[in-house]
Amino acid sequence: MDGPMAQQTVSRCLQEVTTALNAPHIIRKYIKFPQNRNERNVIKRRFYDKYGLPGVIGCIDCTHIAIVRPAEHEEQYFNRKHFHSLNTQVICDSDCYITNVDASFGGATHDAYIWRECDIRSHMEGLQNETVYLLGDSGYALREHMMTPIDNAVEDSPEGRYNFVQKRARSTIERTFGILKGRWRCLLAARELHYCPETAGKIVIACCVLHNLCVRGGIDVPELTEDELQAERSRQVPSQSAASSAQALQAGRRARDVLVQMLERNR
């Protein structure tokens, strides 16, 4: 029968599809962080071939997904741009494939806190005799496994050249957000998910699963218009510099210095 579909039917279908895509076995299959050395080496090689950076297994950042004002714990979701959101952490590989996503935190939560609570952090810290990095912006604390930009680096210097390559490779996560939100426009910050935070988080996860299916299937990448990109940037909350313990910071600096020297030798 042709004709408009009832709102109740749309809502029921959305709930059923979202629930199905959030099934643990589906998430494990389609949103998978590399779990062994061989899987990590494949991602490292792709990053190295594209950007000349060794040891990188992902780029990390957070993006705000707007939601309606929650009925409970409203203050946890009210961000510094003065709207309610989920602050969603995403890790991607060099092909914009999402390997990890966490949509459980409110917009008032800082990026660095979400990372500190993430199981991937402890997983990476537990890896022995293997060089592995994530690339993050200055909102993350420099660590042995988290490479961030160098503050006040002179442009034409080893540190400046490292920053250039790090930023270029790290732009992969921004492209991932653009593709994800271009396909599933309900996630654009200029719009709102009219659901409670828990349901909104499940919708985000479902969209990430579908995004990965599209990436693996080679489906054409959607393009946001310049106006949409500008609106999206204006609604994102700027990162705040993360606090860092002295010992962990020194270990991170040593690891980053080695990476800077390696880039210089490979010029």
C-alpha positions as CSV (number, residue, x, y, z in Angstrom):
1,M,0.0,0.0,0.0
2,D,1.4,3.4,-1.0
3,G,1.2,6.4,1.2
4,P,2.7,8.0,4.3
5,M,3.9,5.7,7.1
6,A,2.5,6.3,10.5
7,Q,4.9,7.9,13.1
8,Q,4.4,4.9,15.4
9,T,5.5,2.5,12.6
10,V,8.6,4.6,11.9
11,S,9.5,4.7,15.6
12,R,9.1,1.0,16.0
13,C,11.2,0.3,12.9
14,L,13.9,2.7,14.1
15,Q,14.0,1.0,17.5
16,E,14.2,-2.5,16.0
17,V,17.0,-1.6,13.6
18,T,18.9,0.3,16.3
19,T,18.6,-2.6,18.7
20,A,19.8,-5.1,16.1
21,L,22.8,-3.0,15.2
22,N,23.7,-2.6,18.9
23,A,23.8,-6.4,19.5
24,P,27.2,-7.3,21.0
25,H,28.1,-9.8,18.3
26,I,27.4,-7.1,15.6
27,I,29.5,-4.5,17.3
28,R,32.4,-7.0,17.8
29,K,32.2,-7.9,14.2
30,Y,32.0,-4.4,12.6
31,I,33.7,-2.0,15.2
32,K,36.8,-3.9,16.0
33,F,40.0,-2.4,17.5
34,P,43.1,-4.4,16.4
35,Q,43.7,-7.2,18.9
36,N,46.9,-8.8,17.8
37,R,50.2,-7.8,16.3
38,N,49.3,-8.8,12.8
39,E,46.2,-6.7,12.8
40,R,48.1,-3.8,14.2
41,N,50.9,-4.1,11.6
42,V,48.3,-3.9,8.8
43,I,47.1,-0.6,10.1
44,K,50.6,0.7,10.8
45,R,51.6,-0.1,7.2
46,R,48.6,1.8,5.8
47,F,49.4,4.9,7.9
48,Y,53.1,4.7,7.0
49,D,52.4,4.3,3.3
50,K,50.1,7.3,3.4
51,Y,51.9,9.7,5.8
52,G,55.3,8.4,6.5
53,L,54.6,8.0,10.2
54,P,55.6,4.7,11.8
55,G,53.8,2.9,14.6
56,V,50.4,4.6,14.2
57,I,47.4,2.4,14.8
58,G,44.7,5.1,14.9
59,C,43.6,8.7,15.2
60,I,41.4,9.8,18.1
61,D,39.1,12.7,18.8
62,C,35.6,13.5,20.1
63,T,32.6,15.0,18.4
64,H,29.5,16.5,19.8
65,I,26.1,14.9,18.8
66,A,23.3,17.3,19.7
67,I,20.4,15.9,21.8
68,V,17.2,17.4,23.3
69,R,17.4,18.4,27.0
70,P,17.5,15.2,29.1
71,A,14.9,14.8,31.8
72,E,17.6,13.6,34.3
73,H,21.1,14.8,35.0
74,E,20.8,17.6,32.5
75,E,24.0,19.3,33.7
76,Q,26.1,16.3,32.5
77,Y,25.0,17.0,28.9
78,F,25.1,20.8,28.7
79,N,28.4,21.6,26.9
80,R,30.5,24.8,26.8
81,K,28.7,25.9,23.5
82,H,25.5,26.0,25.5
83,F,23.5,23.1,24.0
84,H,23.0,19.5,25.2
85,S,25.0,16.8,23.5
86,L,26.8,13.5,23.7
87,N,30.6,13.9,23.6
88,T,31.4,10.9,21.4
89,Q,34.9,9.5,21.3
90,V,35.9,7.8,18.0
91,I,39.1,6.1,16.9
92,C,39.7,5.4,13.2
93,D,42.3,3.9,10.9
94,S,43.9,5.5,7.9
95,D,40.9,4.5,5.7
96,C,38.3,6.3,7.9
97,Y,37.2,2.9,9.3
98,I,36.0,3.3,12.9
99,T,37.7,0.8,15.2
100,N,36.3,2.1,18.5
101,V,33.4,4.4,19.6
102,D,32.1,5.5,22.9
103,A,28.8,7.4,23.0
104,S,28.1,7.1,26.7
105,F,29.4,10.5,27.9
106,G,27.6,13.8,28.1
107,G,28.7,17.0,26.4
108,A,30.0,18.4,29.7
109,T,32.7,15.7,29.8
110,H,36.2,16.6,28.6
111,D,37.8,14.5,25.9
112,A,40.8,13.6,28.1
113,Y,38.5,12.2,30.8
114,I,36.7,10.0,28.3
115,W,40.1,8.6,27.1
116,R,41.3,8.0,30.7
117,E,38.2,5.9,31.3
118,C,38.6,4.0,28.0
119,D,39.5,0.3,27.9
120,I,41.6,0.9,24.8
121,R,44.0,3.0,26.8
122,S,44.8,0.3,29.3
123,H,45.0,-2.2,26.5
124,M,47.6,-0.2,24.7
125,E,49.6,0.5,27.9
126,G,49.7,-3.3,28.4
127,L,51.3,-4.0,25.0
128,Q,55.0,-5.1,25.5
129,N,57.9,-4.8,23.1
130,E,55.9,-3.1,20.4
131,T,55.8,0.5,19.2
132,V,52.2,1.7,18.9
133,Y,50.7,5.2,18.9
134,L,47.4,7.0,18.6
135,L,47.4,10.5,17.2
136,G,45.5,13.1,19.2
137,D,45.2,16.8,19.4
138,S,46.4,19.0,22.3
139,G,43.2,18.1,24.2
140,Y,44.9,14.8,25.1
141,A,47.9,14.3,27.4
142,L,51.1,13.3,25.7
143,R,51.9,9.7,26.6
144,E,54.1,6.9,25.3
145,H,51.1,5.7,23.3
146,M,49.5,9.1,22.5
147,M,51.3,11.4,20.2
148,T,50.2,15.0,20.3
149,P,51.4,18.2,18.6
150,I,54.5,20.0,19.9
151,D,53.7,23.5,21.3
152,N,55.4,26.5,19.8
153,A,57.4,24.5,17.3
154,V,59.3,26.5,14.7
155,E,57.9,25.8,11.3
156,D,61.0,24.7,9.4
157,S,62.5,22.6,12.2
158,P,62.4,18.9,13.1
159,E,59.6,19.7,15.6
160,G,57.7,21.8,13.1
161,R,58.0,19.1,10.4
162,Y,56.7,16.5,12.9
163,N,53.7,18.8,13.6
164,F,53.0,19.1,9.9
165,V,53.0,15.3,9.4
166,Q,51.1,14.6,12.7
167,K,48.4,17.1,11.8
168,R,48.1,15.8,8.2
169,A,47.7,12.2,9.4
170,R,45.4,13.2,12.3
171,S,43.0,14.9,9.8
172,T,41.8,11.4,9.0
173,I,39.6,11.6,12.1
174,E,38.0,14.8,10.9
175,R,37.3,13.2,7.5
176,T,35.8,10.3,9.3
177,F,33.4,12.6,11.2
178,G,32.5,14.4,8.0
179,I,31.7,11.1,6.2
180,L,29.8,9.7,9.1
181,K,27.7,12.8,9.5
182,G,27.3,13.3,5.8
183,R,25.7,9.8,5.5
184,W,23.7,10.0,8.7
185,R,22.7,13.6,9.0
186,C,20.8,13.2,12.2
187,L,24.2,13.3,13.8
188,L,25.0,16.8,12.6
189,A,25.4,19.2,15.5
190,A,23.0,21.6,13.9
191,R,20.3,19.0,14.4
192,E,19.1,17.2,17.5
193,L,18.4,13.6,18.3
194,H,15.0,13.7,20.1
195,Y,15.7,10.8,22.3
196,C,17.0,10.2,25.8
197,P,20.8,10.0,26.1
198,E,20.9,6.2,26.2
199,T,18.8,5.8,23.1
200,A,20.7,8.6,21.3
201,G,23.9,6.8,22.1
202,K,22.6,3.6,20.6
203,I,21.6,5.5,17.4
204,V,25.2,6.8,17.2
205,I,26.6,3.3,17.5
206,A,24.2,2.0,14.9
207,C,25.3,4.8,12.5
208,C,29.0,3.8,13.1
209,V,28.2,0.2,12.2
210,L,26.5,1.2,9.0
211,H,29.4,3.7,8.3
212,N,31.9,0.8,8.5
213,L,29.8,-1.4,6.2
214,C,29.8,1.5,3.7
215,V,33.6,1.9,4.0
216,R,34.3,-1.8,3.5
217,G,31.8,-1.9,0.6
218,G,33.5,1.0,-1.2
219,I,30.3,3.0,-1.3
220,D,30.7,6.6,-2.6
221,V,31.6,9.1,0.1
222,P,29.0,11.8,0.7
223,E,30.0,15.5,0.7
224,L,28.9,18.1,3.2
225,T,28.4,21.5,1.7
226,E,30.6,24.4,2.8
227,D,27.7,25.9,4.8
228,E,27.1,22.5,6.5
229,L,30.8,22.2,7.3
230,Q,30.9,25.7,8.8
231,A,27.8,25.1,10.9
232,E,29.3,21.8,12.2
233,R,32.6,23.5,13.1
234,S,30.8,26.3,14.9
235,R,28.9,23.9,17.1
236,Q,31.9,21.7,18.1
237,V,33.5,22.4,21.5
238,P,37.2,23.3,21.4
239,S,39.5,20.9,23.2
240,Q,41.1,22.0,26.5
241,S,44.7,21.1,27.2
242,A,44.9,18.0,29.3
243,A,46.6,17.8,32.7
244,S,49.5,15.4,32.9
245,S,51.6,13.7,35.6
246,A,55.3,14.5,35.4
247,Q,56.5,10.9,35.1
248,A,54.0,9.9,32.4
249,L,54.7,13.2,30.5
250,Q,58.4,12.6,30.5
251,A,57.9,9.1,29.1
252,G,55.7,10.6,26.4
253,R,58.2,13.2,25.5
254,R,60.9,10.6,25.1
255,A,58.7,8.5,22.8
256,R,57.8,11.6,20.8
257,D,61.5,12.7,20.5
258,V,62.3,9.3,19.1
259,L,59.5,9.7,16.5
260,V,60.7,13.2,15.6
261,Q,64.3,11.9,15.1
262,M,63.0,9.0,13.0
263,L,61.1,11.3,10.7
264,E,64.2,13.4,10.2
265,R,66.3,10.4,9.3
266,N,63.7,9.3,6.8
267,R,63.5,12.7,5.0
